[in-house]
Amino acid sequence: MNPGPELKFRRAFQSDIPFLIDAIVSAEKSGTEIFSYSNIFEMPEQDARKIFADIIAEDVRGQDLCISDYFLAEIDGKVAGCIASWIEGEGGQPSGVMKGTLLNYFFPKANMLKAQAKKKVLDALHFEAVKGTLVIENCFTLPEFRGLGILTRLMQEQTRLFLESKSGLKNSQMRVLKTNRSALEIYLKMGYKIIEEQHCPDPVILKWLPSDTQYILERQLR
């Protein structure tokens, strides 16, 4: 069996921020052209990208807009893919609270108000991981490196490192929109199982998100 290309794994650096932003945008679009942040905050994608750069540079750990929570794979010195991961609530606060605080600080007040007006509908797809769980988000591989198993190997290596350093770690959780069928198939092959299906019955959500349905996945690690 072909083991795939030789990969070098490493943590993200400041110089990787543009790549991380691409990963976040790709994950949010989930195989579509619908960028949720632009629709929810009612701002152009490029403006949102600039704000992401400022937030990521703050490096607040425990949520997906943070340099230190990204793990990268390189092939021949070129970054090929990445994932974000952290132990939920390890810093004392849920990731959603931490991320919400950062968004509220960095996004203009007018745009925050537009987002808050949509909250009641968006809450139908709210995901809050269990405290102490390994959370994985924003899995991304550059198009030219897809089909080589890079994402699977990234997740395996990162999980191994967490298991070595966190003796009490037992589970991993993640979410995936229904539109992202290719990613879902990868996660299921890795041993993740769908533990919940969230659906928003209000059709207006499709103006803001790529899908009105998402799956919550979980994998037993020990």
mmCIF file of the C-alpha atoms, coordinates in Angstrom:
data_MODEL
# 
_entry.id   MODEL 
# 
loop_
_atom_site.group_PDB 
_atom_site.id 
_atom_site.type_symbol 
_atom_site.label_atom_id 
_atom_site.label_alt_id 
_atom_site.label_comp_id 
_atom_site.label_asym_id 
_atom_site.label_entity_id 
_atom_site.label_seq_id 
_atom_site.pdbx_PDB_ins_code 
_atom_site.Cartn_x 
_atom_site.Cartn_y 
_atom_site.Cartn_z 
_atom_site.occupancy 
_atom_site.B_iso_or_equiv 
_atom_site.pdbx_formal_charge 
_atom_site.auth_seq_id 
_atom_site.auth_comp_id 
_atom_site.auth_asym_id 
_atom_site.auth_atom_id 
_atom_site.pdbx_PDB_model_num 
ATOM 1   C CA . MET A 1 1   ? 0.000   0.000  0.000  1.00 0.00 ? 1   MET A CA 1 
ATOM 2   C CA . ASN A 1 2   ? 1.358   3.432  -0.960 1.00 0.00 ? 2   ASN A CA 1 
ATOM 3   C CA . PRO A 1 3   ? 2.049   5.371  2.271  1.00 0.00 ? 3   PRO A CA 1 
ATOM 4   C CA . GLY A 1 4   ? 1.635   8.694  0.448  1.00 0.00 ? 4   GLY A CA 1 
ATOM 5   C CA . PRO A 1 5   ? 4.075   11.596 0.135  1.00 0.00 ? 5   PRO A CA 1 
ATOM 6   C CA . GLU A 1 6   ? 6.635   12.364 2.820  1.00 0.00 ? 6   GLU A CA 1 
ATOM 7   C CA . LEU A 1 7   ? 5.176   14.976 5.137  1.00 0.00 ? 7   LEU A CA 1 
ATOM 8   C CA . LYS A 1 8   ? 6.736   17.337 7.623  1.00 0.00 ? 8   LYS A CA 1 
ATOM 9   C CA . PHE A 1 9   ? 4.445   18.394 10.470 1.00 0.00 ? 9   PHE A CA 1 
ATOM 10  C CA . ARG A 1 10  ? 4.818   21.624 12.417 1.00 0.00 ? 10  ARG A CA 1 
ATOM 11  C CA . ARG A 1 11  ? 2.992   24.335 14.315 1.00 0.00 ? 11  ARG A CA 1 
ATOM 12  C CA . ALA A 1 12  ? 1.880   27.488 12.540 1.00 0.00 ? 12  ALA A CA 1 
ATOM 13  C CA . PHE A 1 13  ? 3.980   30.677 12.512 1.00 0.00 ? 13  PHE A CA 1 
ATOM 14  C CA . GLN A 1 14  ? 3.023   34.325 12.041 1.00 0.00 ? 14  GLN A CA 1 
ATOM 15  C CA . SER A 1 15  ? 4.054   34.020 8.398  1.00 0.00 ? 15  SER A CA 1 
ATOM 16  C CA . ASP A 1 16  ? 1.364   31.341 7.933  1.00 0.00 ? 16  ASP A CA 1 
ATOM 17  C CA . ILE A 1 17  ? -1.529  33.694 8.703  1.00 0.00 ? 17  ILE A CA 1 
ATOM 18  C CA . PRO A 1 18  ? -2.557  34.161 5.022  1.00 0.00 ? 18  PRO A CA 1 
ATOM 19  C CA . PHE A 1 19  ? -2.697  30.377 4.610  1.00 0.00 ? 19  PHE A CA 1 
ATOM 20  C CA . LEU A 1 20  ? -4.741  30.010 7.804  1.00 0.00 ? 20  LEU A CA 1 
ATOM 21  C CA . ILE A 1 21  ? -7.209  32.591 6.553  1.00 0.00 ? 21  ILE A CA 1 
ATOM 22  C CA . ASP A 1 22  ? -7.591  30.643 3.310  1.00 0.00 ? 22  ASP A CA 1 
ATOM 23  C CA . ALA A 1 23  ? -8.283  27.542 5.404  1.00 0.00 ? 23  ALA A CA 1 
ATOM 24  C CA . ILE A 1 24  ? -10.934 29.313 7.475  1.00 0.00 ? 24  ILE A CA 1 
ATOM 25  C CA . VAL A 1 25  ? -12.673 30.736 4.411  1.00 0.00 ? 25  VAL A CA 1 
ATOM 26  C CA . SER A 1 26  ? -12.610 27.353 2.660  1.00 0.00 ? 26  SER A CA 1 
ATOM 27  C CA . ALA A 1 27  ? -14.044 25.608 5.724  1.00 0.00 ? 27  ALA A CA 1 
ATOM 28  C CA . GLU A 1 28  ? -16.813 28.180 6.031  1.00 0.00 ? 28  GLU A CA 1 
ATOM 29  C CA . LYS A 1 29  ? -17.740 27.806 2.360  1.00 0.00 ? 29  LYS A CA 1 
ATOM 30  C CA . SER A 1 30  ? -17.861 24.000 2.763  1.00 0.00 ? 30  SER A CA 1 
ATOM 31  C CA . GLY A 1 31  ? -17.639 23.196 -0.907 1.00 0.00 ? 31  GLY A CA 1 
ATOM 32  C CA . THR A 1 32  ? -19.856 26.104 -2.032 1.00 0.00 ? 32  THR A CA 1 
ATOM 33  C CA . GLU A 1 33  ? -19.293 29.760 -2.905 1.00 0.00 ? 33  GLU A CA 1 
ATOM 34  C CA . ILE A 1 34  ? -21.268 30.957 0.128  1.00 0.00 ? 34  ILE A CA 1 
ATOM 35  C CA . PHE A 1 35  ? -19.011 32.636 2.689  1.00 0.00 ? 35  PHE A CA 1 
ATOM 36  C CA . SER A 1 36  ? -20.966 32.765 5.940  1.00 0.00 ? 36  SER A CA 1 
ATOM 37  C CA . TYR A 1 37  ? -19.066 35.642 7.556  1.00 0.00 ? 37  TYR A CA 1 
ATOM 38  C CA . SER A 1 38  ? -19.749 37.950 4.603  1.00 0.00 ? 38  SER A CA 1 
ATOM 39  C CA . ASN A 1 39  ? -23.453 37.157 4.755  1.00 0.00 ? 39  ASN A CA 1 
ATOM 40  C CA . ILE A 1 40  ? -23.871 37.203 8.528  1.00 0.00 ? 40  ILE A CA 1 
ATOM 41  C CA . PHE A 1 41  ? -21.822 40.353 9.147  1.00 0.00 ? 41  PHE A CA 1 
ATOM 42  C CA . GLU A 1 42  ? -22.830 41.899 5.830  1.00 0.00 ? 42  GLU A CA 1 
ATOM 43  C CA . MET A 1 43  ? -19.340 42.825 4.689  1.00 0.00 ? 43  MET A CA 1 
ATOM 44  C CA . PRO A 1 44  ? -17.109 41.932 1.706  1.00 0.00 ? 44  PRO A CA 1 
ATOM 45  C CA . GLU A 1 45  ? -14.945 38.843 2.043  1.00 0.00 ? 45  GLU A CA 1 
ATOM 46  C CA . GLN A 1 46  ? -11.728 40.856 1.775  1.00 0.00 ? 46  GLN A CA 1 
ATOM 47  C CA . ASP A 1 47  ? -12.743 43.034 4.722  1.00 0.00 ? 47  ASP A CA 1 
ATOM 48  C CA . ALA A 1 48  ? -13.514 39.952 6.796  1.00 0.00 ? 48  ALA A CA 1 
ATOM 49  C CA . ARG A 1 49  ? -10.136 38.465 5.856  1.00 0.00 ? 49  ARG A CA 1 
ATOM 50  C CA . LYS A 1 50  ? -8.348  41.569 7.178  1.00 0.00 ? 50  LYS A CA 1 
ATOM 51  C CA . ILE A 1 51  ? -10.187 41.296 10.480 1.00 0.00 ? 51  ILE A CA 1 
ATOM 52  C CA . PHE A 1 52  ? -9.333  37.591 10.705 1.00 0.00 ? 52  PHE A CA 1 
ATOM 53  C CA . ALA A 1 53  ? -5.659  38.476 10.300 1.00 0.00 ? 53  ALA A CA 1 
ATOM 54  C CA . ASP A 1 54  ? -5.846  40.836 13.282 1.00 0.00 ? 54  ASP A CA 1 
ATOM 55  C CA . ILE A 1 55  ? -7.689  38.307 15.445 1.00 0.00 ? 55  ILE A CA 1 
ATOM 56  C CA . ILE A 1 56  ? -5.396  35.398 14.569 1.00 0.00 ? 56  ILE A CA 1 
ATOM 57  C CA . ALA A 1 57  ? -2.341  37.522 15.371 1.00 0.00 ? 57  ALA A CA 1 
ATOM 58  C CA . GLU A 1 58  ? -3.666  37.980 18.935 1.00 0.00 ? 58  GLU A CA 1 
ATOM 59  C CA . ASP A 1 59  ? -3.076  34.229 19.382 1.00 0.00 ? 59  ASP A CA 1 
ATOM 60  C CA . VAL A 1 60  ? -5.823  33.601 21.942 1.00 0.00 ? 60  VAL A CA 1 
ATOM 61  C CA . ARG A 1 61  ? -5.719  29.830 22.409 1.00 0.00 ? 61  ARG A CA 1 
ATOM 62  C CA . GLY A 1 62  ? -8.730  27.557 22.670 1.00 0.00 ? 62  GLY A CA 1 
ATOM 63  C CA . GLN A 1 63  ? -10.650 28.571 19.532 1.00 0.00 ? 63  GLN A CA 1 
ATOM 64  C CA . ASP A 1 64  ? -10.067 28.424 15.784 1.00 0.00 ? 64  ASP A CA 1 
ATOM 65  C CA . LEU A 1 65  ? -8.914  32.022 15.184 1.00 0.00 ? 65  LEU A CA 1 
ATOM 66  C CA . CYS A 1 66  ? -5.503  31.473 16.784 1.00 0.00 ? 66  CYS A CA 1 
ATOM 67  C CA . ILE A 1 67  ? -2.044  30.756 15.364 1.00 0.00 ? 67  ILE A CA 1 
ATOM 68  C CA . SER A 1 68  ? -0.974  28.353 18.096 1.00 0.00 ? 68  SER A CA 1 
ATOM 69  C CA . ASP A 1 69  ? -3.968  26.064 17.627 1.00 0.00 ? 69  ASP A CA 1 
ATOM 70  C CA . TYR A 1 70  ? -3.047  25.232 14.010 1.00 0.00 ? 70  TYR A CA 1 
ATOM 71  C CA . PHE A 1 71  ? -1.044  22.194 12.942 1.00 0.00 ? 71  PHE A CA 1 
ATOM 72  C CA . LEU A 1 72  ? 0.409   22.154 9.411  1.00 0.00 ? 72  LEU A CA 1 
ATOM 73  C CA . ALA A 1 73  ? 1.714   19.599 6.931  1.00 0.00 ? 73  ALA A CA 1 
ATOM 74  C CA . GLU A 1 74  ? 4.471   20.441 4.436  1.00 0.00 ? 74  GLU A CA 1 
ATOM 75  C CA . ILE A 1 75  ? 5.582   18.673 1.274  1.00 0.00 ? 75  ILE A CA 1 
ATOM 76  C CA . ASP A 1 76  ? 9.026   19.630 -0.055 1.00 0.00 ? 76  ASP A CA 1 
ATOM 77  C CA . GLY A 1 77  ? 8.988   22.820 2.012  1.00 0.00 ? 77  GLY A CA 1 
ATOM 78  C CA . LYS A 1 78  ? 5.525   23.954 0.863  1.00 0.00 ? 78  LYS A CA 1 
ATOM 79  C CA . VAL A 1 79  ? 2.558   24.070 3.217  1.00 0.00 ? 79  VAL A CA 1 
ATOM 80  C CA . ALA A 1 80  ? -0.008  21.587 1.880  1.00 0.00 ? 80  ALA A CA 1 
ATOM 81  C CA . GLY A 1 81  ? -2.692  21.524 4.560  1.00 0.00 ? 81  GLY A CA 1 
ATOM 82  C CA . CYS A 1 82  ? -3.698  22.372 8.109  1.00 0.00 ? 82  CYS A CA 1 
ATOM 83  C CA . ILE A 1 83  ? -6.139  21.724 10.919 1.00 0.00 ? 83  ILE A CA 1 
ATOM 84  C CA . ALA A 1 84  ? -7.125  23.700 13.996 1.00 0.00 ? 84  ALA A CA 1 
ATOM 85  C CA . SER A 1 85  ? -7.439  21.784 17.261 1.00 0.00 ? 85  SER A CA 1 
ATOM 86  C CA . TRP A 1 86  ? -7.649  22.400 20.993 1.00 0.00 ? 86  TRP A CA 1 
ATOM 87  C CA . ILE A 1 87  ? -8.939  20.916 24.245 1.00 0.00 ? 87  ILE A CA 1 
ATOM 88  C CA . GLU A 1 88  ? -12.362 22.430 24.830 1.00 0.00 ? 88  GLU A CA 1 
ATOM 89  C CA . GLY A 1 89  ? -12.562 24.690 27.883 1.00 0.00 ? 89  GLY A CA 1 
ATOM 90  C CA . GLU A 1 90  ? -8.959  24.083 28.928 1.00 0.00 ? 90  GLU A CA 1 
ATOM 91  C CA . GLY A 1 91  ? -8.397  27.813 29.395 1.00 0.00 ? 91  GLY A CA 1 
ATOM 92  C CA . GLY A 1 92  ? -11.455 28.166 31.625 1.00 0.00 ? 92  GLY A CA 1 
ATOM 93  C CA . GLN A 1 93  ? -13.982 29.384 29.051 1.00 0.00 ? 93  GLN A CA 1 
ATOM 94  C CA . PRO A 1 94  ? -15.885 27.643 26.242 1.00 0.00 ? 94  PRO A CA 1 
ATOM 95  C CA . SER A 1 95  ? -14.413 28.219 22.795 1.00 0.00 ? 95  SER A CA 1 
ATOM 96  C CA . GLY A 1 96  ? -17.648 29.865 21.630 1.00 0.00 ? 96  GLY A CA 1 
ATOM 97  C CA . VAL A 1 97  ? -17.457 32.481 24.375 1.00 0.00 ? 97  VAL A CA 1 
ATOM 98  C CA . MET A 1 98  ? -13.807 33.238 23.647 1.00 0.00 ? 98  MET A CA 1 
ATOM 99  C CA . LYS A 1 99  ? -14.373 33.530 19.912 1.00 0.00 ? 99  LYS A CA 1 
ATOM 100 C CA . GLY A 1 100 ? -17.493 35.637 20.408 1.00 0.00 ? 100 GLY A CA 1 
ATOM 101 C CA . THR A 1 101 ? -15.534 38.059 22.582 1.00 0.00 ? 101 THR A CA 1 
ATOM 102 C CA . LEU A 1 102 ? -12.860 38.424 19.904 1.00 0.00 ? 102 LEU A CA 1 
ATOM 103 C CA . LEU A 1 103 ? -15.394 38.957 17.128 1.00 0.00 ? 103 LEU A CA 1 
ATOM 104 C CA . ASN A 1 104 ? -17.185 41.571 19.203 1.00 0.00 ? 104 ASN A CA 1 
ATOM 105 C CA . TYR A 1 105 ? -13.943 43.442 19.800 1.00 0.00 ? 105 TYR A CA 1 
ATOM 106 C CA . PHE A 1 106 ? -12.560 43.380 16.251 1.00 0.00 ? 106 PHE A CA 1 
ATOM 107 C CA . PHE A 1 107 ? -15.637 43.610 14.036 1.00 0.00 ? 107 PHE A CA 1 
ATOM 108 C CA . PRO A 1 108 ? -17.213 47.075 13.635 1.00 0.00 ? 108 PRO A CA 1 
ATOM 109 C CA . LYS A 1 109 ? -20.204 47.645 15.905 1.00 0.00 ? 109 LYS A CA 1 
ATOM 110 C CA . ALA A 1 110 ? -22.588 48.131 12.972 1.00 0.00 ? 110 ALA A CA 1 
ATOM 111 C CA . ASN A 1 111 ? -21.649 44.745 11.551 1.00 0.00 ? 111 ASN A CA 1 
ATOM 112 C CA . MET A 1 112 ? -21.929 43.072 14.948 1.00 0.00 ? 112 MET A CA 1 
ATOM 113 C CA . LEU A 1 113 ? -25.470 44.390 15.282 1.00 0.00 ? 113 LEU A CA 1 
ATOM 114 C CA . LYS A 1 114 ? -26.342 42.924 11.880 1.00 0.00 ? 114 LYS A CA 1 
ATOM 115 C CA . ALA A 1 115 ? -24.958 39.562 12.989 1.00 0.00 ? 115 ALA A CA 1 
ATOM 116 C CA . GLN A 1 116 ? -26.758 39.666 16.340 1.00 0.00 ? 116 GLN A CA 1 
ATOM 117 C CA . ALA A 1 117 ? -30.065 40.249 14.552 1.00 0.00 ? 117 ALA A CA 1 
ATOM 118 C CA . LYS A 1 118 ? -29.606 36.823 12.907 1.00 0.00 ? 118 LYS A CA 1 
ATOM 119 C CA . LYS A 1 119 ? -28.653 34.977 16.095 1.00 0.00 ? 119 LYS A CA 1 
ATOM 120 C CA . LYS A 1 120 ? -32.037 33.412 16.833 1.00 0.00 ? 120 LYS A CA 1 
ATOM 121 C CA . VAL A 1 121 ? -32.056 31.596 13.491 1.00 0.00 ? 121 VAL A CA 1 
ATOM 122 C CA . LEU A 1 122 ? -28.345 30.733 13.514 1.00 0.00 ? 122 LEU A CA 1 
ATOM 123 C CA . ASP A 1 123 ? -28.582 29.208 16.998 1.00 0.00 ? 123 ASP A CA 1 
ATOM 124 C CA . ALA A 1 124 ? -30.318 26.202 15.430 1.00 0.00 ? 124 ALA A CA 1 
ATOM 125 C CA . LEU A 1 125 ? -26.882 25.129 14.205 1.00 0.00 ? 125 LEU A CA 1 
ATOM 126 C CA . HIS A 1 126 ? -24.962 26.065 17.341 1.00 0.00 ? 126 HIS A CA 1 
ATOM 127 C CA . PHE A 1 127 ? -22.267 23.583 18.323 1.00 0.00 ? 127 PHE A CA 1 
ATOM 128 C CA . GLU A 1 128 ? -20.676 23.541 21.761 1.00 0.00 ? 128 GLU A CA 1 
ATOM 129 C CA . ALA A 1 129 ? -18.174 20.757 22.337 1.00 0.00 ? 129 ALA A CA 1 
ATOM 130 C CA . VAL A 1 130 ? -18.022 18.881 25.629 1.00 0.00 ? 130 VAL A CA 1 
ATOM 131 C CA . LYS A 1 131 ? -15.447 20.285 28.060 1.00 0.00 ? 131 LYS A CA 1 
ATOM 132 C CA . GLY A 1 132 ? -12.216 18.296 27.968 1.00 0.00 ? 132 GLY A CA 1 
ATOM 133 C CA . THR A 1 133 ? -12.832 17.037 24.440 1.00 0.00 ? 133 THR A CA 1 
ATOM 134 C CA . LEU A 1 134 ? -10.355 17.422 21.587 1.00 0.00 ? 134 LEU A CA 1 
ATOM 135 C CA . VAL A 1 135 ? -12.035 19.730 19.071 1.00 0.00 ? 135 VAL A CA 1 
ATOM 136 C CA . ILE A 1 136 ? -10.955 19.745 15.419 1.00 0.00 ? 136 ILE A CA 1 
ATOM 137 C CA . GLU A 1 137 ? -11.944 22.555 13.041 1.00 0.00 ? 137 GLU A CA 1 
ATOM 138 C CA . ASN A 1 138 ? -11.034 24.119 9.686  1.00 0.00 ? 138 ASN A CA 1 
ATOM 139 C CA . CYS A 1 139 ? -9.470  21.062 8.058  1.00 0.00 ? 139 CYS A CA 1 
ATOM 140 C CA . PHE A 1 140 ? -7.962  22.205 4.772  1.00 0.00 ? 140 PHE A CA 1 
ATOM 141 C CA . THR A 1 141 ? -5.736  20.888 1.993  1.00 0.00 ? 141 THR A CA 1 
ATOM 142 C CA . LEU A 1 142 ? -4.590  22.913 -1.002 1.00 0.00 ? 142 LEU A CA 1 
ATOM 143 C CA . PRO A 1 143 ? -6.320  21.733 -4.211 1.00 0.00 ? 143 PRO A CA 1 
ATOM 144 C CA . GLU A 1 144 ? -3.074  20.519 -5.805 1.00 0.00 ? 144 GLU A CA 1 
ATOM 145 C CA . PHE A 1 145 ? -2.428  18.185 -2.845 1.00 0.00 ? 145 PHE A CA 1 
ATOM 146 C CA . ARG A 1 146 ? -5.898  16.693 -2.453 1.00 0.00 ? 146 ARG A CA 1 
ATOM 147 C CA . GLY A 1 147 ? -6.390  12.966 -2.845 1.00 0.00 ? 147 GLY A CA 1 
ATOM 148 C CA . LEU A 1 148 ? -3.052  12.151 -1.171 1.00 0.00 ? 148 LEU A CA 1 
ATOM 149 C CA . GLY A 1 149 ? -4.426  11.403 2.295  1.00 0.00 ? 149 GLY A CA 1 
ATOM 150 C CA . ILE A 1 150 ? -2.813  14.496 3.808  1.00 0.00 ? 150 ILE A CA 1 
ATOM 151 C CA . LEU A 1 151 ? -5.815  15.504 5.895  1.00 0.00 ? 151 LEU A CA 1 
ATOM 152 C CA . THR A 1 152 ? -6.102  12.034 7.418  1.00 0.00 ? 152 THR A CA 1 
ATOM 153 C CA . ARG A 1 153 ? -2.413  11.965 8.321  1.00 0.00 ? 153 ARG A CA 1 
ATOM 154 C CA . LEU A 1 154 ? -2.568  15.481 9.777  1.00 0.00 ? 154 LEU A CA 1 
ATOM 155 C CA . MET A 1 155 ? -5.446  14.505 12.031 1.00 0.00 ? 155 MET A CA 1 
ATOM 156 C CA . GLN A 1 156 ? -3.777  11.242 13.051 1.00 0.00 ? 156 GLN A CA 1 
ATOM 157 C CA . GLU A 1 157 ? -0.495  12.938 13.957 1.00 0.00 ? 157 GLU A CA 1 
ATOM 158 C CA . GLN A 1 158 ? -2.132  15.782 15.844 1.00 0.00 ? 158 GLN A CA 1 
ATOM 159 C CA . THR A 1 159 ? -4.354  13.367 17.761 1.00 0.00 ? 159 THR A CA 1 
ATOM 160 C CA . ARG A 1 160 ? -1.314  11.260 18.644 1.00 0.00 ? 160 ARG A CA 1 
ATOM 161 C CA . LEU A 1 161 ? 0.461   14.294 20.072 1.00 0.00 ? 161 LEU A CA 1 
ATOM 162 C CA . PHE A 1 162 ? -2.557  15.246 22.162 1.00 0.00 ? 162 PHE A CA 1 
ATOM 163 C CA . LEU A 1 163 ? -2.915  11.691 23.499 1.00 0.00 ? 163 LEU A CA 1 
ATOM 164 C CA . GLU A 1 164 ? 0.753   11.690 24.529 1.00 0.00 ? 164 GLU A CA 1 
ATOM 165 C CA . SER A 1 165 ? 0.436   14.960 26.440 1.00 0.00 ? 165 SER A CA 1 
ATOM 166 C CA . LYS A 1 166 ? -3.129  14.706 27.817 1.00 0.00 ? 166 LYS A CA 1 
ATOM 167 C CA . SER A 1 167 ? -3.571  11.511 29.819 1.00 0.00 ? 167 SER A CA 1 
ATOM 168 C CA . GLY A 1 168 ? -7.242  12.164 30.511 1.00 0.00 ? 168 GLY A CA 1 
ATOM 169 C CA . LEU A 1 169 ? -8.223  12.787 26.882 1.00 0.00 ? 169 LEU A CA 1 
ATOM 170 C CA . LYS A 1 170 ? -10.862 10.317 25.729 1.00 0.00 ? 170 LYS A CA 1 
ATOM 171 C CA . ASN A 1 171 ? -12.936 11.849 22.910 1.00 0.00 ? 171 ASN A CA 1 
ATOM 172 C CA . SER A 1 172 ? -12.655 14.055 19.854 1.00 0.00 ? 172 SER A CA 1 
ATOM 173 C CA . GLN A 1 173 ? -15.532 16.092 18.404 1.00 0.00 ? 173 GLN A CA 1 
ATOM 174 C CA . MET A 1 174 ? -16.059 18.103 15.241 1.00 0.00 ? 174 MET A CA 1 
ATOM 175 C CA . ARG A 1 175 ? -18.840 19.450 13.056 1.00 0.00 ? 175 ARG A CA 1 
ATOM 176 C CA . VAL A 1 176 ? -19.378 19.328 9.320  1.00 0.00 ? 176 VAL A CA 1 
ATOM 177 C CA . LEU A 1 177 ? -22.030 20.902 7.126  1.00 0.00 ? 177 LEU A CA 1 
ATOM 178 C CA . LYS A 1 178 ? -24.150 18.550 5.055  1.00 0.00 ? 178 LYS A CA 1 
ATOM 179 C CA . THR A 1 179 ? -22.826 20.112 1.828  1.00 0.00 ? 179 THR A CA 1 
ATOM 180 C CA . ASN A 1 180 ? -19.289 18.945 2.609  1.00 0.00 ? 180 ASN A CA 1 
ATOM 181 C CA . ARG A 1 181 ? -19.810 15.286 1.693  1.00 0.00 ? 181 ARG A CA 1 
ATOM 182 C CA . SER A 1 182 ? -16.170 14.581 0.783  1.00 0.00 ? 182 SER A CA 1 
ATOM 183 C CA . ALA A 1 183 ? -14.943 15.713 4.215  1.00 0.00 ? 183 ALA A CA 1 
ATOM 184 C CA . LEU A 1 184 ? -17.687 13.748 5.976  1.00 0.00 ? 184 LEU A CA 1 
ATOM 185 C CA . GLU A 1 185 ? -16.601 10.569 4.203  1.00 0.00 ? 185 GLU A CA 1 
ATOM 186 C CA . ILE A 1 186 ? -13.003 11.082 5.357  1.00 0.00 ? 186 ILE A CA 1 
ATOM 187 C CA . TYR A 1 187 ? -14.031 11.578 8.980  1.00 0.00 ? 187 TYR A CA 1 
ATOM 188 C CA . LEU A 1 188 ? -16.311 8.539  9.000  1.00 0.00 ? 188 LEU A CA 1 
ATOM 189 C CA . LYS A 1 189 ? -13.491 6.383  7.605  1.00 0.00 ? 189 LYS A CA 1 
ATOM 190 C CA . MET A 1 190 ? -11.293 7.608  10.459 1.00 0.00 ? 190 MET A CA 1 
ATOM 191 C CA . GLY A 1 191 ? -13.730 6.293  13.037 1.00 0.00 ? 191 GLY A CA 1 
ATOM 192 C CA . TYR A 1 192 ? -15.859 9.357  13.718 1.00 0.00 ? 192 TYR A CA 1 
ATOM 193 C CA . LYS A 1 193 ? -19.569 8.721  14.154 1.00 0.00 ? 193 LYS A CA 1 
ATOM 194 C CA . ILE A 1 194 ? -22.514 11.058 13.699 1.00 0.00 ? 194 ILE A CA 1 
ATOM 195 C CA . ILE A 1 195 ? -23.948 11.660 17.161 1.00 0.00 ? 195 ILE A CA 1 
ATOM 196 C CA . GLU A 1 196 ? -26.321 14.488 16.271 1.00 0.00 ? 196 GLU A CA 1 
ATOM 197 C CA . GLU A 1 197 ? -27.901 16.055 13.196 1.00 0.00 ? 197 GLU A CA 1 
ATOM 198 C CA . GLN A 1 198 ? -28.840 19.719 13.558 1.00 0.00 ? 198 GLN A CA 1 
ATOM 199 C CA . HIS A 1 199 ? -31.326 21.269 11.178 1.00 0.00 ? 199 HIS A CA 1 
ATOM 200 C CA . CYS A 1 200 ? -32.704 24.794 10.867 1.00 0.00 ? 200 CYS A CA 1 
ATOM 201 C CA . PRO A 1 201 ? -36.298 24.831 9.541  1.00 0.00 ? 201 PRO A CA 1 
ATOM 202 C CA . ASP A 1 202 ? -36.172 28.531 8.662  1.00 0.00 ? 202 ASP A CA 1 
ATOM 203 C CA . PRO A 1 203 ? -35.258 28.825 4.950  1.00 0.00 ? 203 PRO A CA 1 
ATOM 204 C CA . VAL A 1 204 ? -33.714 32.264 5.531  1.00 0.00 ? 204 VAL A CA 1 
ATOM 205 C CA . ILE A 1 205 ? -30.612 30.555 6.928  1.00 0.00 ? 205 ILE A CA 1 
ATOM 206 C CA . LEU A 1 206 ? -29.669 29.519 3.385  1.00 0.00 ? 206 LEU A CA 1 
ATOM 207 C CA . LYS A 1 207 ? -29.082 33.203 2.630  1.00 0.00 ? 207 LYS A CA 1 
ATOM 208 C CA . TRP A 1 208 ? -26.309 33.182 5.218  1.00 0.00 ? 208 TRP A CA 1 
ATOM 209 C CA . LEU A 1 209 ? -24.880 29.648 5.342  1.00 0.00 ? 209 LEU A CA 1 
ATOM 210 C CA . PRO A 1 210 ? -24.030 27.003 2.737  1.00 0.00 ? 210 PRO A CA 1 
ATOM 211 C CA . SER A 1 211 ? -26.415 24.511 4.359  1.00 0.00 ? 211 SER A CA 1 
ATOM 212 C CA . ASP A 1 212 ? -29.358 24.360 6.747  1.00 0.00 ? 212 ASP A CA 1 
ATOM 213 C CA . THR A 1 213 ? -28.054 21.103 8.241  1.00 0.00 ? 213 THR A CA 1 
ATOM 214 C CA . GLN A 1 214 ? -24.869 20.074 10.004 1.00 0.00 ? 214 GLN A CA 1 
ATOM 215 C CA . TYR A 1 215 ? -23.609 16.893 11.634 1.00 0.00 ? 215 TYR A CA 1 
ATOM 216 C CA . ILE A 1 216 ? -21.895 16.653 15.008 1.00 0.00 ? 216 ILE A CA 1 
ATOM 217 C CA . LEU A 1 217 ? -19.247 13.937 14.921 1.00 0.00 ? 217 LEU A CA 1 
ATOM 218 C CA . GLU A 1 218 ? -17.459 12.161 17.758 1.00 0.00 ? 218 GLU A CA 1 
ATOM 219 C CA . ARG A 1 219 ? -14.661 9.644  17.984 1.00 0.00 ? 219 ARG A CA 1 
ATOM 220 C CA . GLN A 1 220 ? -13.530 7.585  20.959 1.00 0.00 ? 220 GLN A CA 1 
ATOM 221 C CA . LEU A 1 221 ? -9.754  7.984  21.358 1.00 0.00 ? 221 LEU A CA 1 
ATOM 222 C CA . ARG A 1 222 ? -9.095  5.572  24.223 1.00 0.00 ? 222 ARG A CA 1 
# 
